[in-house]
């Protein structure tokens, strides 16, 4: 009787450890992805962000671990506005996208039309110097 209980208990423990190992492996397989594009929607209350990337819209949720930055400055999701250009690094697991880092890109400098450089007016040409009258040859 004691041997059968020991065998059953060891089998149960083996399944428990196997389940834990599979769960840890599944957590590691969360696909890491990135999208760069324009923000089309932000909901700071629901902690969601939608970015229009090259291959379509990507909706991501944020959590307490999500870092939001603009350059070296720390920001909050509420600082992200529709129309901002962002780079979002996120993980995809169980059909859910969770942002790990949202980087707000600097707005490109507006191109200002440069004023055409003022043309330097050429100084009036000096009047040609009058040649001295030629000396008359003797005997004429």
Secondary structure, 3 states (H helix, E strand, C coil): CHHHHHHHHHHHHHHHHHHHHHHHHHHHCCEEEEEEEEEEEEECCCCEEEEEECCEEEEEECCCCCEEEECCEEECHHHCCCCCEEEEEEEEECCEEEEEEEEECCCCCCCCCCCCCCCCCCCCCCCCCCCCCCCCCCCC
